[in-house]
Amino acid sequence: MTRFTRIASAALVLVFTFHLVADSRKVLKIAITASGQISADGRPTTLEALIPMLRELAKNKGEVWYYRQAPEADPHPNAMKVLKAIVDQNLPVRLATKPDYSDSVDDKGRSVPRK
């Protein structure tokens, strides 16, 4: 392989990599425990700290993946406050029933594997 071919191949790989990264949406994974503890991307946080994260996410046209522990029980007030903050920023939300976000809830309320 000539030097030019190697350089051209490397350049194409970089272009495609940057294109894929640019096209992917930023995702913030939010989880609420049954006791109301909030985490964002696996790190504990507060509602007050979460709001600026949501604002920044909205500026970058990101989306939220939301998981709430014990969904069959009444939600903790923090869960409702977090949902309100997400809606206030007009962010798209994908609801998950599994803590690893490997599924989402469809429009009929069914858990379906994430695509």
N, CA, C and O atoms as a printed pandas DataFrame, in Angstrom:
     atom_number atom_name residue_name chain_id  residue_number  x_coord  y_coord  z_coord
0              1         N          MET        A               1    0.853   -1.174    0.000
1              2        CA          MET        A               1    0.000    0.000    0.000
2              3         C          MET        A               1    0.903    1.242    0.000
3              4         O          MET        A               1    1.863    1.328    0.766
4              5         N          THR        A               2    0.582    2.175   -0.852
5              6        CA          THR        A               2    1.402    3.382   -0.933
6              7         C          THR        A               2    1.106    4.299    0.241
7              8         O          THR        A               2    0.084    4.183    0.918
8              9         N          ARG        A               3    2.025    5.200    0.448
9             10        CA          ARG        A               3    1.865    6.155    1.551
10            11         C          ARG        A               3    0.600    6.995    1.351
11            12         O          ARG        A               3   -0.139    7.249    2.302
12            13         N          PHE        A               4    0.360    7.418    0.128
13            14        CA          PHE        A               4   -0.829    8.210   -0.172
14            15         C          PHE        A               4   -2.101    7.442    0.173
15            16         O          PHE        A               4   -3.025    8.010    0.755
16            17         N          THR        A               5   -2.160    6.165   -0.177
17            18        CA          THR        A               5   -3.334    5.344    0.093
18            19         C          THR        A               5   -3.559    5.223    1.596
19            20         O          THR        A               5   -4.694    5.305    2.065
20            21         N          ARG        A               6   -2.487    5.030    2.346
21            22        CA          ARG        A               6   -2.621    4.932    3.811
22            23         C          ARG        A               6   -3.140    6.238    4.399
23            24         O          ARG        A               6   -4.010    6.229    5.270
24            25         N          ILE        A               7   -2.613    7.348    3.928
25            26        CA          ILE        A               7   -3.037    8.660    4.438
26            27         C          ILE        A               7   -4.501    8.921    4.062
27            28         O          ILE        A               7   -5.287    9.390    4.885
28            29         N          ALA        A               8   -4.853    8.616    2.820
29            30        CA          ALA        A               8   -6.239    8.817    2.376
30            31         C          ALA        A               8   -7.197    7.932    3.172
31            32         O          ALA        A               8   -8.284    8.372    3.547
32            33         N          SER        A               9   -6.798    6.695    3.428
33            34        CA          SER        A               9   -7.640    5.788    4.217
34            35         C          SER        A               9   -7.828    6.309    5.629
35            36         O          SER        A               9   -8.941    6.294    6.156
36            37         N          ALA        A              10   -6.751    6.766    6.242
37            38        CA          ALA        A              10   -6.840    7.310    7.604
38            39         C          ALA        A              10   -7.734    8.547    7.633
39            40         O          ALA        A              10   -8.513    8.731    8.569
40            41         N          ALA        A              11   -7.626    9.391    6.614
41            42        CA          ALA        A              11   -8.458   10.594    6.548
42            43         C          ALA        A              11   -9.935   10.228    6.428
43            44         O          ALA        A              11  -10.781   10.854    7.067
44            45         N          LEU        A              12  -10.247    9.230    5.623
45            46        CA          LEU        A              12  -11.638    8.792    5.482
46            47         C          LEU        A              12  -12.192    8.251    6.793
47            48         O          LEU        A              12  -13.336    8.529    7.152
48            49         N          VAL        A              13  -11.384    7.483    7.500
49            50        CA          VAL        A              13  -11.815    6.954    8.795
50            51         C          VAL        A              13  -12.128    8.104    9.739
51            52         O          VAL        A              13  -13.149    8.076   10.426
52            53         N          LEU        A              14  -11.266    9.118    9.785
53            54        CA          LEU        A              14  -11.503   10.276   10.655
54            55         C          LEU        A              14  -12.768   11.030   10.263
55            56         O          LEU        A              14  -13.548   11.427   11.128
56            57         N          VAL        A              15  -12.972   11.227    8.971
57            58        CA          VAL        A              15  -14.168   11.938    8.501
58            59         C          VAL        A              15  -15.426   11.195    8.918
59            60         O          VAL        A              15  -16.358   11.805    9.442
60            61         N          PHE        A              16  -15.469    9.893    8.695
61            62        CA          PHE        A              16  -16.650    9.117    9.067
62            63         C          PHE        A              16  -16.857    9.099   10.576
63            64         O          PHE        A              16  -17.996    9.145   11.040
64            65         N          THR        A              17  -15.781    9.035   11.344
65            66        CA          THR        A              17  -15.892    9.052   12.805
66            67         C          THR        A              17  -16.488   10.371   13.274
67            68         O          THR        A              17  -17.413   10.375   14.086
68            69         N          PHE        A              18  -15.975   11.486   12.776
69            70        CA          PHE        A              18  -16.502   12.785   13.177
70            71         C          PHE        A              18  -17.945   12.959   12.731
71            72         O          PHE        A              18  -18.747   13.563   13.444
72            73         N          HIS        A              19  -18.281   12.433   11.557
73            74        CA          HIS        A              19  -19.650   12.520   11.061
74            75         C          HIS        A              19  -20.603   11.759   11.978
75            76         O          HIS        A              19  -21.682   12.258   12.298
76            77         N          LEU        A              20  -20.219   10.564   12.401
77            78        CA          LEU        A              20  -21.064    9.775   13.299
78            79         C          LEU        A              20  -21.229   10.459   14.637
79            80         O          LEU        A              20  -22.332   10.475   15.184
80            81         N          VAL        A              21  -20.169   11.022   15.178
81            82        CA          VAL        A              21  -20.245   11.711   16.465
82            83         C          VAL        A              21  -21.137   12.937   16.349
83            84         O          VAL        A              21  -21.936   13.211   17.245
84            85         N          ALA        A              22  -21.011   13.671   15.263
85            86        CA          ALA        A              22  -21.818   14.877   15.079
86            87         C          ALA        A              22  -23.293   14.538   14.939
87            88         O          ALA        A              22  -24.148   15.297   15.394
88            89         N          ASP        A              23  -23.604   13.397   14.310
89            90        CA          ASP        A              23  -24.995   13.012   14.109
90            91         C          ASP        A              23  -25.634   12.411   15.351
91            92         O          ASP        A              23  -26.860   12.413   15.469
92            93         N          SER        A              24  -24.847   11.903   16.264
93            94        CA          SER        A              24  -25.435   11.271   17.449
94            95         C          SER        A              24  -25.919   12.342   18.416
95            96         O          SER        A              24  -25.259   13.360   18.621
96            97         N          ARG        A              25  -27.063   12.096   18.995
97            98        CA          ARG        A              25  -27.625   13.043   19.941
98            99         C          ARG        A              25  -27.018   12.835   21.310
99           100         O          ARG        A              25  -26.701   11.708   21.692
100          101         N          LYS        A              26  -26.860   13.892   22.034
101          102        CA          LYS        A              26  -26.406   13.817   23.413
102          103         C          LYS        A              26  -27.559   13.269   24.237
103          104         O          LYS        A              26  -28.700   13.709   24.100
104          105         N          VAL        A              27  -27.251   12.314   25.084
105          106        CA          VAL        A              27  -28.262   11.686   25.936
106          107         C          VAL        A              27  -27.875   11.900   27.390
107          108         O          VAL        A              27  -26.722   11.695   27.768
108          109         N          LEU        A              28  -28.833   12.310   28.202
109          110        CA          LEU        A              28  -28.652   12.394   29.645
110          111         C          LEU        A              28  -29.537   11.317   30.257
111          112         O          LEU        A              28  -30.757   11.334   30.098
112          113         N          LYS        A              29  -28.911   10.385   30.955
113          114        CA          LYS        A              29  -29.654    9.288   31.589
114          115         C          LYS        A              29  -29.972    9.690   33.025
115          116         O          LYS        A              29  -29.080    9.877   33.853
116          117         N          ILE        A              30  -31.267    9.817   33.294
117          118        CA          ILE        A              30  -31.733   10.220   34.620
118          119         C          ILE        A              30  -32.453    9.046   35.260
119          120         O          ILE        A              30  -33.286    8.392   34.633
120          121         N          ALA        A              31  -32.116    8.787   36.523
121          122        CA          ALA        A              31  -32.788    7.733   37.292
122          123         C          ALA        A              31  -33.276    8.316   38.610
123          124         O          ALA        A              31  -32.621    9.165   39.215
124          125         N          ILE        A              32  -34.439    7.843   39.038
125          126        CA          ILE        A              32  -35.025    8.240   40.319
126          127         C          ILE        A              32  -35.279    6.972   41.125
127          128         O          ILE        A              32  -35.945    6.056   40.640
128          129         N          THR        A              33  -34.763    6.907   42.338
129          130        CA          THR        A              33  -35.019    5.747   43.185
130          131         C          THR        A              33  -36.391    5.884   43.830
131          132         O          THR        A              33  -37.000    6.953   43.793
132          133         N          ALA        A              34  -36.866    4.807   44.414
133          134        CA          ALA        A              34  -38.172    4.825   45.089
134          135         C          ALA        A              34  -38.178    5.839   46.232
135          136         O          ALA        A              34  -39.222    6.398   46.566
136          137         N          SER        A              35  -37.008    6.073   46.830
137          138        CA          SER        A              35  -36.921    7.037   47.938
138          139         C          SER        A              35  -36.694    8.469   47.465
139          140         O          SER        A              35  -36.590    9.382   48.284
140          141         N          GLY        A              36  -36.615    8.677   46.126
141          142        CA          GLY        A              36  -36.507   10.027   45.589
142          143         C          GLY        A              36  -35.104   10.492   45.259
143          144         O          GLY        A              36  -34.918   11.646   44.873
144          145         N          GLN        A              37  -34.108    9.626   45.401
145          146        CA          GLN        A              37  -32.741   10.010   45.040
146          147         C          GLN        A              37  -32.653   10.177   43.522
147          148         O          GLN        A              37  -33.195    9.368   42.769
148          149         N          ILE        A              38  -31.977   11.214   43.091
149          150        CA          ILE        A              38  -31.838   11.528   41.671
150          151         C          ILE        A              38  -30.408   11.254   41.242
151          152         O          ILE        A              38  -29.462   11.594   41.953
152          153         N          SER        A              39  -30.254   10.639   40.080
153          154        CA          SER        A              39  -28.913   10.513   39.500
154          155         C          SER        A              39  -28.977   10.907   38.032
155          156         O          SER        A              39  -29.989   10.712   37.359
156          157         N          ALA        A              40  -27.872   11.466   37.555
157          158        CA          ALA        A              40  -27.737   11.854   36.153
158          159         C          ALA        A              40  -26.460   11.221   35.628
159          160         O          ALA        A              40  -25.372   11.463   36.150
160          161         N          ASP        A              41  -26.605   10.413   34.599
161          162        CA          ASP        A              41  -25.473    9.667   34.037
162          163         C          ASP        A              41  -24.720    8.887   35.110
163          164         O          ASP        A              41  -23.492    8.814   35.103
164          165         N          GLY        A              42  -25.494    8.300   36.040
165          166        CA          GLY        A              42  -24.933    7.431   37.061
166          167         C          GLY        A              42  -24.346    8.133   38.271
167          168         O          GLY        A              42  -23.839    7.473   39.178
168          169         N          ARG        A              43  -24.404    9.459   38.303
169          170        CA          ARG        A              43  -23.850   10.211   39.438
170          171         C          ARG        A              43  -24.983   10.863   40.230
171          172         O          ARG        A              43  -25.872   11.482   39.645
172          173         N          PRO        A              44  -24.955   10.728   41.544
173          174        CA          PRO        A              44  -25.987   11.376   42.354
174          175         C          PRO        A              44  -26.004   12.888   42.111
175          176         O          PRO        A              44  -24.962   13.519   41.936
176          177         N          THR        A              45  -27.208   13.443   42.105
177          178        CA          THR        A              45  -27.342   14.885   41.903
178          179         C          THR        A              45  -28.583   15.378   42.625
179          180         O          THR        A              45  -29.315   14.596   43.231
180          181         N          THR        A              46  -28.805   16.648   42.555
181          182        CA          THR        A              46  -30.005   17.264   43.127
182          183         C          THR        A              46  -30.816   17.887   42.000
183          184         O          THR        A              46  -30.317   18.063   40.889
184          185         N          LEU        A              47  -32.046   18.214   42.290
185          186        CA          LEU        A              47  -32.881   18.878   41.293
186          187         C          LEU        A              47  -32.250   20.215   40.894
187          188         O          LEU        A              47  -32.238   20.580   39.719
188          189         N          GLU        A              48  -31.734   20.931   41.876
189          190        CA          GLU        A              48  -31.126   22.241   41.612
190          191         C          GLU        A              48  -29.924   22.123   40.676
191          192         O          GLU        A              48  -29.703   23.000   39.841
192          193         N          ALA        A              49  -29.152   21.056   40.807
193          194        CA          ALA        A              49  -27.995   20.843   39.930
194          195         C          ALA        A              49  -28.413   20.277   38.580
195          196         O          ALA        A              49  -27.717   20.466   37.583
196          197         N          LEU        A              50  -29.537   19.591   38.547
197          198        CA          LEU        A              50  -30.005   18.963   37.312
198          199         C          LEU        A              50  -30.552   19.994   36.318
199          200         O          LEU        A              50  -30.384   19.838   35.109
200          201         N          ILE        A              51  -31.187   21.017   36.809
201          202        CA          ILE        A              51  -31.829   22.002   35.926
202          203         C          ILE        A              51  -30.842   22.636   34.943
203          204         O          ILE        A              51  -31.157   22.713   33.755
204          205         N          PRO        A              52  -29.662   23.094   35.378
205          206        CA          PRO        A              52  -28.711   23.637   34.392
206          207         C          PRO        A              52  -28.243   22.574   33.377
207          208         O          PRO        A              52  -27.984   22.897   32.218
208          209         N          MET        A              53  -28.138   21.333   33.810
209          210        CA          MET        A              53  -27.770   20.260   32.878
210          211         C          MET        A              53  -28.840   20.118   31.799
211          212         O          MET        A              53  -28.527   19.941   30.622
212          213         N          LEU        A              54  -30.101   20.199   32.210
213          214        CA          LEU        A              54  -31.206   20.085   31.252
214          215         C          LEU        A              54  -31.226   21.266   30.286
215          216         O          LEU        A              54  -31.501   21.093   29.098
216          217         N          ARG        A              55  -30.939   22.455   30.787
217          218        CA          ARG        A              55  -30.889   23.639   29.917
218          219         C          ARG        A              55  -29.810   23.476   28.847
219          220         O          ARG        A              55  -30.038   23.757   27.671
220          221         N          GLU        A              56  -28.632   23.016   29.277
221          222        CA          GLU        A              56  -27.523   22.814   28.341
222          223         C          GLU        A              56  -27.867   21.718   27.325
223          224         O          GLU        A              56  -27.562   21.834   26.138
224          225         N          LEU        A              57  -28.501   20.668   27.814
225          226        CA          LEU        A              57  -28.914   19.581   26.929
226          227         C          LEU        A              57  -29.901   20.090   25.876
227          228         O          LEU        A              57  -29.812   19.717   24.706
228          229         N          ALA        A              58  -30.826   20.927   26.289
229          230        CA          ALA        A              58  -31.806   21.486   25.352
230          231         C          ALA        A              58  -31.115   22.352   24.300
231          232         O          ALA        A              58  -31.484   22.305   23.126
232          233         N          LYS        A              59  -30.124   23.137   24.700
233          234        CA          LYS        A              59  -29.375   23.961   23.745
234          235         C          LYS        A              59  -28.693   23.100   22.692
235          236         O          LYS        A              59  -28.588   23.486   21.528
236          237         N          ASN        A              60  -28.232   21.925   23.116
237          238        CA          ASN        A              60  -27.519   21.021   22.215
238          239         C          ASN        A              60  -28.437   20.007   21.537
239          240         O          ASN        A              60  -27.976   19.050   20.916
240          241         N          LYS        A              61  -29.739   20.233   21.668
241          242        CA          LYS        A              61  -30.746   19.366   21.043
242          243         C          LYS        A              61  -30.578   17.895   21.443
243          244         O          LYS        A              61  -30.655   16.988   20.614
244          245         N          GLY        A              62  -30.350   17.699   22.731
245          246        CA          GLY        A              62  -30.193   16.353   23.265
246          247         C          GLY        A              62  -31.520   15.750   23.670
247          248         O          GLY        A              62  -32.586   16.287   23.370
248          249         N          GLU        A              63  -31.432   14.628   24.356
249          250        CA          GLU        A              63  -32.633   13.953   24.821
250          251         C          GLU        A              63  -32.360   13.314   26.178
251          252         O          GLU        A              63  -31.210   13.120   26.573
252          253         N          VAL        A              64  -33.438   12.993   26.875
253          254        CA          VAL        A              64  -33.356   12.377   28.198
254          255         C          VAL        A              64  -33.840   10.943   28.119
255          256         O          VAL        A              64  -34.865   10.649   27.504
256          257         N          TRP        A              65  -33.085   10.055   28.751
257          258        CA          TRP        A              65  -33.549    8.695   28.995
258          259         C          TRP        A              65  -33.877    8.665   30.477
259          260         O          TRP        A              65  -33.024    8.969   31.311
260          261         N          TYR        A              66  -35.099    8.305   30.806
261          262        CA          TYR        A              66  -35.617    8.426   32.176
262          263         C          TYR        A              66  -36.018    7.054   32.712
263          264         O          TYR        A              66  -36.752    6.310   32.062
264          265         N          TYR        A              67  -35.531    6.739   33.888
265          266        CA          TYR        A              67  -35.896    5.493   34.579
266          267         C          TYR        A              67  -36.334    5.840   35.994
267          268         O          TYR        A              67  -35.691    6.631   36.685
268          269         N          ARG        A              68  -37.446    5.233   36.412
269          270        CA          ARG        A              68  -37.915    5.408   37.789
270          271         C          ARG        A              68  -38.084    4.042   38.430
271          272         O          ARG        A              68  -38.803    3.181   37.922
272          273         N          GLN        A              69  -37.419    3.866   39.535
273          274        CA          GLN        A              69  -37.529    2.622   40.299
274          275         C          GLN        A              69  -38.956    2.496   40.843
275          276         O          GLN        A              69  -39.586    3.498   41.182
276          277         N          ALA        A              70  -39.454    1.272   40.923
277          278        CA          ALA        A              70  -40.785    0.978   41.467
278          279         C          ALA        A              70  -41.887    1.769   40.756
279          280         O          ALA        A              70  -42.621    2.513   41.406
280          281         N          PRO        A              71  -42.015    1.619   39.430
281          282        CA          PRO        A              71  -43.020    2.404   38.705
282          283         C          PRO        A              71  -44.462    2.042   39.051
283          284         O          PRO        A              71  -45.381    2.808   38.760
284          285         N          GLU        A              72  -44.667    0.866   39.677
285          286        CA          GLU        A              72  -46.026    0.473   40.058
286          287         C          GLU        A              72  -46.522    1.245   41.278
287          288         O          GLU        A              72  -47.727    1.308   41.522
288          289         N          ALA        A              73  -45.606    1.831   42.041
289          290        CA          ALA        A              73  -45.965    2.620   43.228
290          291         C          ALA        A              73  -46.165    4.083   42.828
291          292         O          ALA        A              73  -45.758    4.511   41.748
292          293         N          ASP        A              74  -46.797    4.829   43.718
293          294        CA          ASP        A              74  -46.921    6.265   43.480
294          295         C          ASP        A              74  -45.520    6.878   43.383
295          296         O          ASP        A              74  -44.624    6.499   44.137
296          297         N          PRO        A              75  -45.334    7.814   42.466
297          298        CA          PRO        A              75  -44.004    8.406   42.317
298          299         C          PRO        A              75  -43.637    9.297   43.498
299          300         O          PRO        A              75  -44.497    9.951   44.088
300          301         N          HIS        A              76  -42.376    9.314   43.826
301          302        CA          HIS        A              76  -41.859   10.241   44.839
302          303         C          HIS        A              76  -42.018   11.658   44.279
303          304         O          HIS        A              76  -41.918   11.841   43.066
304          305         N          PRO        A              77  -42.260   12.651   45.112
305          306        CA          PRO        A              77  -42.395   14.022   44.603
306          307         C          PRO        A              77  -41.205   14.472   43.744
307          308         O          PRO        A              77  -41.378   15.257   42.811
308          309         N          ASN        A              78  -40.001   13.981   44.054
309          310        CA          ASN        A              78  -38.841   14.346   43.234
310          311         C          ASN        A              78  -38.991   13.857   41.796
311          312         O          ASN        A              78  -38.536   14.519   40.863
312          313         N          ALA        A              79  -39.622   12.709   41.618
313          314        CA          ALA        A              79  -39.821   12.187   40.269
314          315         C          ALA        A              79  -40.686   13.142   39.455
315          316         O          ALA        A              79  -40.408   13.401   38.284
316          317         N          MET        A              80  -41.719   13.656   40.074
317          318        CA          MET        A              80  -42.603   14.585   39.383
318          319         C          MET        A              80  -41.890   15.913   39.101
319          320         O          MET        A              80  -42.092   16.515   38.046
320          321         N          LYS        A              81  -41.065   16.366   40.037
321          322        CA          LYS        A              81  -40.316   17.613   39.834
322          323         C          LYS        A              81  -39.315   17.463   38.686
323          324         O          LYS        A              81  -39.137   18.385   37.889
324          325         N          VAL        A              82  -38.670   16.312   38.606
325          326        CA          VAL        A              82  -37.715   16.068   37.521
326          327         C          VAL        A              82  -38.445   16.045   36.190
327          328         O          VAL        A              82  -37.981   16.658   35.229
328          329         N          LEU        A              83  -39.570   15.355   36.109
329          330        CA          LEU        A              83  -40.334   15.332   34.861
330          331         C          LEU        A              83  -40.779   16.736   34.458
331          332         O          LEU        A              83  -40.741   17.084   33.278
332          333         N          LYS        A              84  -41.193   17.528   35.418
333          334        CA          LYS        A              84  -41.590   18.906   35.113
334          335         C          LYS        A              84  -40.411   19.695   34.558
335          336         O          LYS        A              84  -40.563   20.454   33.601
336          337         N          ALA        A              85  -39.235   19.516   35.158
337          338        CA          ALA        A              85  -38.043   20.219   34.677
338          339         C          ALA        A              85  -37.689   19.798   33.247
339          340         O          ALA        A              85  -37.264   20.624   32.440
340          341         N          ILE        A              86  -37.866   18.517   32.943
341          342        CA          ILE        A              86  -37.592   18.017   31.595
342          343         C          ILE        A              86  -38.579   18.639   30.604
343          344         O          ILE        A              86  -38.183   19.106   29.536
344          345         N          VAL        A              87  -39.856   18.644   30.960
345          346        CA          VAL        A              87  -40.893   19.211   30.093
346          347         C          VAL        A              87  -40.681   20.718   29.922
347          348         O          VAL        A              87  -40.868   21.250   28.828
348          349         N          ASP        A              88  -40.290   21.408   31.005
349          350        CA          ASP        A              88  -40.041   22.850   30.924
350          351         C          ASP        A              88  -38.966   23.184   29.890
351          352         O          ASP        A              88  -38.994   24.257   29.288
352          353         N          GLN        A              89  -38.023   22.268   29.686
353          354        CA          GLN        A              89  -36.960   22.489   28.691
354          355         C          GLN        A              89  -37.336   21.939   27.319
355          356         O          GLN        A              89  -36.549   22.014   26.375
356          357         N          ASN        A              90  -38.548   21.385   27.215
357          358        CA          ASN        A              90  -39.060   20.858   25.936
358          359         C          ASN        A              90  -38.129   19.788   25.357
359          360         O          ASN        A              90  -37.894   19.736   24.150
360          361         N          LEU        A              91  -37.610   18.943   26.240
361          362        CA          LEU        A              91  -36.700   17.878   25.813
362          363         C          LEU        A              91  -37.457   16.599   25.484
363          364         O          LEU        A              91  -38.422   16.256   26.166
364          365         N          PRO        A              92  -37.028   15.898   24.453
365          366        CA          PRO        A              92  -37.622   14.586   24.208
366          367         C          PRO        A              92  -37.200   13.606   25.304
367          368         O          PRO        A              92  -36.069   13.652   25.789
368          369         N          VAL        A              93  -38.114   12.727   25.685
369          370        CA          VAL        A              93  -37.861   11.778   26.773
370          371         C          VAL        A              93  -38.166   10.369   26.296
371          372         O          VAL        A              93  -39.179   10.119   25.644
372          373         N          ARG        A              94  -37.277    9.466   26.632
373          374        CA          ARG        A              94  -37.528    8.046   26.405
374          375         C          ARG        A              94  -37.624    7.399   27.765
375          376         O          ARG        A              94  -36.668    7.442   28.540
376          377         N          LEU        A              95  -38.758    6.802   28.070
377          378        CA          LEU        A              95  -38.969    6.147   29.356
378          379         C          LEU        A              95  -38.443    4.720   29.298
379          380         O          LEU        A              95  -38.682    3.999   28.330
380          381         N          ALA        A              96  -37.728    4.322   30.339
381          382        CA          ALA        A              96  -37.193    2.967   30.435
382          383         C          ALA        A              96  -37.760    2.291   31.674
383          384         O          ALA        A              96  -37.981    2.934   32.700
384          385         N          THR        A              97  -37.994    0.993   31.569
385          386        CA          THR        A              97  -38.456    0.233   32.734
386          387         C          THR        A              97  -37.315   -0.537   33.388
387          388         O          THR        A              97  -37.488   -1.132   34.451
388          389         N          LYS        A              98  -36.154   -0.522   32.749
389          390        CA          LYS        A              98  -34.989   -1.240   33.275
390          391         C          LYS        A              98  -33.894   -0.245   33.625
391          392         O          LYS        A              98  -33.669    0.716   32.890
392          393         N          PRO        A              99  -33.210   -0.469   34.745
393          394        CA          PRO        A              99  -32.197    0.502   35.183
394          395         C          PRO        A              99  -30.996    0.623   34.252
395          396         O          PRO        A              99  -30.215    1.567   34.377
396          397         N          ASP        A             100  -30.834   -0.312   33.324
397          398        CA          ASP        A             100  -29.730   -0.196   32.364
398          399         C          ASP        A             100  -30.174    0.475   31.060
399          400         O          ASP        A             100  -29.402    0.555   30.104
400          401         N          TYR        A             101  -31.415    0.955   31.027
401          402        CA          TYR        A             101  -31.982    1.674   29.883
402          403         C          TYR        A             101  -31.991    0.819   28.612
403          404         O          TYR        A             101  -31.940    1.353   27.504
404          405         N          SER        A             102  -32.057   -0.496   28.769
405          406        CA          SER        A             102  -32.013   -1.387   27.613
406          407         C          SER        A             102  -33.376   -1.562   26.943
407          408         O          SER        A             102  -33.502   -2.305   25.970
408          409         N          ASP        A             103  -34.377   -0.888   27.457
409          410        CA          ASP        A             103  -35.699   -0.937   26.834
410          411         C          ASP        A             103  -36.288    0.462   26.819
411          412         O          ASP        A             103  -35.702    1.408   27.345
412          413         N          SER        A             104  -37.445    0.572   26.212
413          414        CA          SER        A             104  -38.198    1.818   26.285
414          415         C          SER        A             104  -39.677    1.467   26.283
415          416         O          SER        A             104  -40.068    0.366   25.897
416          417         N          VAL        A             105  -40.478    2.402   26.714
417          418        CA          VAL        A             105  -41.918    2.202   26.788
418          419         C          VAL        A             105  -42.528    2.761   25.513
419          420         O          VAL        A             105  -42.321    3.925   25.172
420          421         N          ASP        A             106  -43.290    1.914   24.806
421          422        CA          ASP        A             106  -43.896    2.372   23.558
422          423         C          ASP        A             106  -45.185    3.145   23.837
423          424         O          ASP        A             106  -45.552    3.350   24.994
424          425         N          ASP        A             107  -45.859    3.568   22.789
425          426        CA          ASP        A             107  -47.065    4.392   22.936
426          427         C          ASP        A             107  -48.249    3.635   23.525
427          428         O          ASP        A             107  -49.264    4.243   23.863
428          429         N          LYS        A             108  -48.131    2.312   23.650
429          430        CA          LYS        A             108  -49.168    1.501   24.284
430          431         C          LYS        A             108  -48.799    1.098   25.709
431          432         O          LYS        A             108  -49.509    0.318   26.344
432          433         N          GLY        A             109  -47.674    1.637   26.211
433          434        CA          GLY        A             109  -47.241    1.347   27.570
434          435         C          GLY        A             109  -46.484    0.044   27.724
435          436         O          GLY        A             109  -46.269   -0.422   28.843
436          437         N          ARG        A             110  -46.079   -0.550   26.612
437          438        CA          ARG        A             110  -45.349   -1.828   26.655
438          439         C          ARG        A             110  -43.846   -1.584   26.629
439          440         O          ARG        A             110  -43.356   -0.653   25.989
440          441         N          SER        A             111  -43.132   -2.445   27.342
441          442        CA          SER        A             111  -41.678   -2.408   27.327
442          443         C          SER        A             111  -41.177   -3.108   26.066
443          444         O          SER        A             111  -41.515   -4.262   25.802
444          445         N          VAL        A             112  -40.366   -2.386   25.296
445          446        CA          VAL        A             112  -39.787   -2.961   24.084
446          447         C          VAL        A             112  -38.267   -2.767   24.121
447          448         O          VAL        A             112  -37.783   -1.758   24.634
448          449         N          PRO        A             113  -37.514   -3.730   23.577
449          450        CA          PRO        A             113  -36.055   -3.581   23.570
450          451         C          PRO        A             113  -35.646   -2.314   22.823
451          452         O          PRO        A             113  -36.274   -1.923   21.839
452          453         N          ARG        A             114  -34.586   -1.687   23.311
453          454        CA          ARG        A             114  -34.081   -0.483   22.664
454          455         C          ARG        A             114  -33.479   -0.832   21.308
455          456         O          ARG        A             114  -32.818   -1.858   21.148
456          457         N          LYS        A             115  -33.716    0.025   20.360
457          458        CA          LYS        A             115  -33.191   -0.194   19.011
458          459         C          LYS        A             115  -31.853    0.473   18.863
459          460         O          LYS        A             115  -31.243    0.404   17.796
